[in-house]
């Protein structure tokens, strides 16, 4: 009996191809804040998160960063590898610690060259990922901090089991490119509406539907693309 992976992208390929992929997989633990790639830096592995969540961030001047995308068990890091690129455009940092599968870059290139369904799934994922990045640009330029915060919490909630998110206010502030004070104010609003609770670095989502109503349309736009291109990527 073939035991499938917890990563949805890998789980979507047939058992005959997963058997071949599995031979080249290494299961690793990814600690919080670990940097997997640096901008314009080479990389040796691609990662398929299972319980870990990875943020792609663009470093800016004056020690600031801006998140461009989030990846959990629905996908992989680094998307550029699908096109054969062995350098990362952005920094990839572990947002939520957890388990991941990794495959050596050269092995990954060989696998997608000879496994047709794996290659098709990777191409579909790259299109969904591009939609996420493009929507993030529009979101950051057009929507309020409260809306963007709700969207960020929802996409993190999509990628974990249960309702707890282990996130510090400082990390959330860095991802949204605002001050910690500003993030604290938005979390207090959500707590007052009983949307969530926040204590000692753990956010617990209490009312997801209200959080979705608070978020801008960007959250649903991205989810629709993932559901269209890779059905079953998310269960929530």
Steps between C-alpha positions, in 0.01 A plus 500: 500500500633843402495760777434842353653829611323768704600762245197548269705564187691174537185316608330601174732288283420131438655229716714380210674837485506557877698176538768651277492840672507348848833331433664843477317668789653599831274580795623797704393721792494873431540722809336840534684786324732270308603662171488249215608732221648847468431742212707418192657214692543147365312210656557127519148382595134562424258468793147357517361607840271264689432681830750785460403833340750704300487871415667645194610852587665778303764685705462878482715788614529605868476140624142445384349209311175445313338161460424404141348155556429223750555129441383208709399143430327604177825566317876529480796733542665619264265541203786621281640147511207384286643715219853374568622803696747413776493846663237654725358844430372549856582392853311192618454487877313252720186672631363198691735222607420147391571210268601515136616278218802615303649380175844583362475753216662273241277207599196726476595601144541138401165399653294763324675418171386136507173502701222658289229542766751640750607752235139602424420545868811714549401720206149540640644592837730760348195670342311500830805633680537781245136594558572525874798730445315724254198528728726590793633798306147629441399428861791687657428804283124514540371364831496599864725351762202327664406336169858395426545367851182290466621366166840411642345317796265310268774379269703388803191328646456313170841343543477360854302226672262639760450866584825603671759714325838535672582853389656791683372852451848602389508242222151596384603867500805422285292305250246783470773770498350693790591563863438252778276761664282511187466121491414490870218748440351284223524182709321679785215586262470134402503393865225749586288351219581148627655411168813370673700495820865590531734403782876437525563462130197279428205627296190282525237550229150491651281628215644428156189616315520844658871512420415424136240778494758743638763404242518663160407316180865403444478200729216341303655590164815305585308207649292471183816467291642228723166317502480525120854396421570263791172375650536381858801717584317633805240330720364805685 
